[in-house]
Amino acid sequence: MKTLLIWIAAFTLPLTVMAQEKTKEMKTLMEETKLSCKLTTPELQQRKKTVIGELKNQVLEKTETDKGFKYKFNGSDKMLDLLNSFIKTERLCCSFFVFNLTASSDNSFAWLELSGPEGTKDFIKHEIEF
C-alpha cells in the first residue's frame, strides 16, 4: 500500500506542477491582453470632457460593428483635422485600438471606425463613453 501511495504521488505531482504552471501562463496572458488606457483617471476624465466630448457632440450617426463602432461626421477639412488629431493621440494611450478613417471625395461625410480585440466594444461604451 505504501508503494502504491508513493507511486501515485510520484506520478501526480508532476501533473499538478504542470497544471499550476499552465494556470500561471494563462493568467499572465490574460493580464497582458487586458484592454487598458495608459491615461490616469484624471487625465481620462479631462480627455472625455475635451476632445472626446467635442467629437461626441458632432456625431451624425453611430453604427455598431462586430469589433467596435463606426461614427459618421461631416466631411469638412476641419473635422478631418480633428479626427486625425484624435487618432494620433488615442494611439498613444489606447494602443489596442484599430482606427479606420474614410472620407467622401465631395466633403459630405467622414466615417471613423474604432475597433480592436475582444472587449474593445465594451471599453468604448463604458470607459471612454464614446
C-alpha positions as CSV (number, residue, x, y, z in Angstrom):
1,M,0.0,0.0,0.0
2,K,2.8,2.3,0.9
3,T,4.5,1.6,-2.5
4,L,1.2,2.4,-4.3
5,L,0.9,5.8,-2.5
6,I,4.5,6.7,-3.3
7,W,3.8,5.7,-7.0
8,I,0.6,7.8,-7.1
9,A,2.4,10.8,-5.5
10,A,5.4,10.5,-7.9
11,F,3.0,10.3,-10.9
12,T,0.6,13.0,-9.9
13,L,3.0,15.6,-8.5
14,P,4.5,16.5,-11.9
15,L,1.0,16.8,-13.4
16,T,0.0,19.1,-10.5
17,V,3.0,21.3,-11.1
18,M,2.4,21.4,-14.8
19,A,-1.2,22.4,-14.2
20,Q,-0.1,25.1,-11.9
21,E,2.4,26.4,-14.4
22,K,-0.2,26.4,-17.2
23,T,-2.6,28.3,-14.9
24,K,0.1,31.0,-14.3
25,E,0.8,31.2,-18.0
26,M,-2.9,31.7,-18.8
27,K,-3.3,34.3,-16.1
28,T,-0.2,36.2,-17.4
29,L,-1.5,36.1,-21.0
30,M,-4.9,37.4,-19.9
31,E,-3.3,40.2,-18.0
32,E,-1.1,41.1,-21.0
33,T,-4.1,41.3,-23.3
34,K,-6.3,43.2,-20.9
35,L,-7.6,46.4,-22.5
36,S,-6.5,49.5,-20.7
37,C,-5.9,53.1,-21.3
38,K,-2.5,54.5,-20.3
39,L,-4.0,57.7,-19.0
40,T,-4.6,58.2,-15.3
41,T,-8.2,58.6,-14.2
42,P,-8.0,62.4,-14.0
43,E,-6.3,62.6,-17.4
44,L,-9.0,60.3,-18.9
45,Q,-11.8,62.4,-17.3
46,Q,-10.3,65.5,-18.8
47,R,-10.0,63.9,-22.2
48,K,-13.7,62.8,-22.0
49,K,-14.6,66.5,-21.4
50,T,-12.5,68.0,-24.1
51,V,-11.5,66.0,-27.2
52,I,-13.9,63.1,-26.9
53,G,-16.7,65.4,-25.7
54,E,-16.2,67.7,-28.8
55,L,-16.3,64.7,-31.1
56,K,-19.4,63.1,-29.4
57,N,-21.3,66.4,-30.0
58,Q,-20.6,66.2,-33.7
59,V,-21.5,62.5,-34.4
60,L,-24.2,62.4,-37.1
61,E,-24.7,58.6,-36.9
62,K,-23.4,55.7,-34.8
63,T,-23.2,52.1,-36.0
64,E,-22.2,49.1,-34.0
65,T,-19.8,46.7,-35.7
66,D,-18.6,43.2,-34.8
67,K,-15.5,44.6,-33.0
68,G,-16.4,48.2,-32.2
69,F,-18.3,51.2,-33.6
70,K,-18.4,53.4,-36.6
71,Y,-19.2,57.1,-36.3
72,K,-20.3,59.4,-39.1
73,F,-19.2,63.1,-39.1
74,N,-19.5,65.9,-41.6
75,G,-16.6,65.7,-44.1
76,S,-15.1,69.2,-43.7
77,D,-11.4,69.7,-43.6
78,K,-11.7,71.0,-40.0
79,M,-13.5,67.8,-39.0
80,L,-10.9,65.6,-40.7
81,D,-8.2,67.5,-38.9
82,L,-10.0,67.0,-35.6
83,L,-10.5,63.2,-36.3
84,N,-6.8,62.9,-37.3
85,S,-5.7,64.6,-34.1
86,F,-8.0,62.3,-32.1
87,I,-6.4,59.2,-33.8
88,K,-2.9,60.4,-33.2
89,T,-3.4,61.0,-29.5
90,E,-5.6,58.0,-28.9
91,R,-2.9,55.6,-30.4
92,L,-0.6,56.8,-27.6
93,C,-2.9,55.9,-24.7
94,C,-5.0,53.1,-26.1
95,S,-2.6,51.1,-28.3
96,F,-5.1,48.2,-28.7
97,F,-7.4,50.4,-30.9
98,V,-7.6,49.9,-34.7
99,F,-8.6,53.1,-36.5
100,N,-10.2,53.4,-39.9
101,L,-11.0,56.8,-41.3
102,T,-12.9,57.1,-44.5
103,A,-13.8,60.4,-46.1
104,S,-16.0,61.1,-49.1
105,S,-14.5,62.9,-52.1
106,D,-17.2,65.6,-52.0
107,N,-16.6,66.6,-48.3
108,S,-20.1,65.5,-47.4
109,F,-19.1,62.9,-44.7
110,A,-16.4,61.1,-42.9
111,W,-16.6,57.8,-41.0
112,L,-14.3,57.0,-38.1
113,E,-14.3,53.3,-37.1
114,L,-12.9,52.2,-33.7
115,S,-12.3,48.5,-33.3
116,G,-9.8,46.1,-31.8
117,P,-9.6,42.8,-29.9
118,E,-12.3,41.2,-27.9
119,G,-13.6,43.6,-25.3
120,T,-12.9,46.8,-27.3
121,K,-16.6,47.4,-27.8
122,D,-17.3,47.3,-24.1
123,F,-14.3,49.5,-23.4
124,I,-15.6,52.1,-25.8
125,K,-19.1,52.0,-24.2
126,H,-18.0,52.0,-20.6
127,E,-14.5,53.6,-20.4
128,I,-14.4,56.3,-22.9
129,E,-18.2,56.6,-23.3
130,F,-18.0,57.4,-27.0
